[in-house]
Amino acid sequence: MKALHMGKRERKTIYLDYAATTPVRPEVVRAMAPFLAKKFGNPSALYKLGLEAQEALNSSRSSIASVLNCRADEIVFTAGGSESINLAILGAAKNFRKNHKAGGHIITSTIEHHAVLHAVDALAAEGFSVTKIGVTEEGFFKLDELKKAIRPDTFLVSLMYANNEIGTIEPITEIGKLVRKINSDRIKLVTRHPSLVTPILFHTDACQSGGYIDIDVQKLHVDLLTLNGSKLYGPKQTGCLFVRRGVRLEPIIYGGGQEKNLRSGTENVPGIVGFAKALTLAHQEQEQETRRLEALRDYFISRVEKSIAHMQLNGPAPRTETKKAPAYIPSRLPNNINLSFANIDGEALVIYLDAHHIAAATGSACTSQSTDPSHVLEAIGLSKTYIRGSIRFTLGKYTTKAELDFVLKTLTALVAQQRKTTQQIL
Ligand SMILES: *Cc1c(COP(=O)(O)O)cnc(C)c1O
């Protein structure tokens, strides 16, 4: 890609907000193009134009299933991450309510995306019980809190795979195994009436994970997994929910009964084709791209540490592969850098960086319209000053070392300038 040109004369933008959204890569644009105009048929139709669209849907479903290591009929296409999350959470709750007049308990965490937090808050207002487990200073879930929170009427655990603000990669496999064990113990308790047992469903929000970490649903032991296209060089408002066979959900959108009755509405064929292409490419390039970005990430962090005083990295310390520990377990997303500077206004810094054609985010891109402090930075126990002085750089496919060198130079100057001005005012 020739970079993100903003016009002939203007300087190229250095985009470092890939966790918010990504540009659609050219291969994806090419794959989608025929389905926008020429092959525009409705997949439900019986004539050739419809069948052609149906075939594109089928093959997209299969390629996504092969990345997730599941069956094609376990993929439900939705209009993005938020919708998949809502379908998982509200769909499970509605199904629970169908079978039980009262009760119903959900476990999630304090650092989830607002799509999860606001969905469970809405359910709490309807009478469901919700427990939000806490995290360590590095953003790892407190598993002892999770174990203690389980109740006989717990029907859903929703915990994210990787955090969008501070990049923490959570031990989803371990949690998946724990939930399985609890479910099998429950069944043993009531072997005579297995139909009375409500298994706990385990949902994970993997919106930041595709293309960086393993999203094999068998290894993860998840029942539900949310994925979106707009974070992996696919089109916006695309995504899917993996729904394990046997898992019962009620729909949240009613209509023509598409997607096995779980998501009515004429399928977004070009979007689905683009999403499938983007995920397949991201999966193929995952290992190489992860290594490249980890190296760039660690380079940038170490350079900032040397250049700017009173700075800290938020989230887990990056652990990369060494000769001593070849089978390392990644703890931080390869593209995530979240920093806090003392005596700095992060929002002002973002605006000044933009004036230098650098696009970065404050604490959380999703809440930039609100002035509320980031709930994730609060959850890891960061002081108010450091929350205020936080900035997130997320790297991606088109990030280069030269770009990061320029950002480093600009950032160092802007921080020094802002600190000097603040001192003068004080
Ligand atoms: C982006 C994101 C979402 C929401 O996805 P949309 O496609 O924007 O609806 C949910 N969870 C996480 C972790 C995300 O990063």
The ligand as an SDF file (V2000), in Angstrom:
LIG
                    3D

 15 15  0  0  0  0  0  0  0  0999 V2000
  -13.6410   -3.4680   18.3590 C   0  0  0  0  0  0  0  0  0  0  0  0
  -14.0050   -4.3370   19.4860 C   0  0  0  0  0  0  0  0  0  0  0  0
  -15.3210   -4.7200   19.7170 C   0  0  0  0  0  0  0  0  0  0  0  0
  -16.4840   -4.1810   18.8940 C   0  0  0  0  0  0  0  0  0  0  0  0
  -16.4200   -4.5880   17.5770 O   0  0  0  0  0  0  0  0  0  0  0  0
  -17.2450   -3.7850   16.4380 P   0  0  0  0  0  0  0  0  0  0  0  0
  -16.9810   -4.5660   15.2180 O   0  0  0  0  0  0  0  0  0  0  0  0
  -16.6960   -2.3990   16.4270 O   0  0  0  0  0  0  0  0  0  0  0  0
  -18.6660   -3.7990   16.8340 O   0  0  0  0  0  0  0  0  0  0  0  0
  -15.5930   -5.5700   20.7580 C   0  0  0  0  0  0  0  0  0  0  0  0
  -14.6050   -6.0270   21.5460 N   0  0  0  0  0  0  0  0  0  0  0  0
  -13.3180   -5.6900   21.3690 C   0  0  0  0  0  0  0  0  0  0  0  0
  -12.2780   -6.2700   22.2530 C   0  0  0  0  0  0  0  0  0  0  0  0
  -12.9760   -4.8310   20.3350 C   0  0  0  0  0  0  0  0  0  0  0  0
  -11.7120   -4.4910   20.1760 O   0  0  0  0  0  0  0  0  0  0  0  0
  1  2  1  0
  2  3  1  0
  2 14  2  0
  3  4  1  0
  3 10  2  0
  4  5  1  0
  5  6  1  0
  6  7  2  0
  6  8  1  0
  6  9  1  0
 10 11  1  0
 11 12  2  0
 12 13  1  0
 12 14  1  0
 14 15  1  0
M  END
$$$$
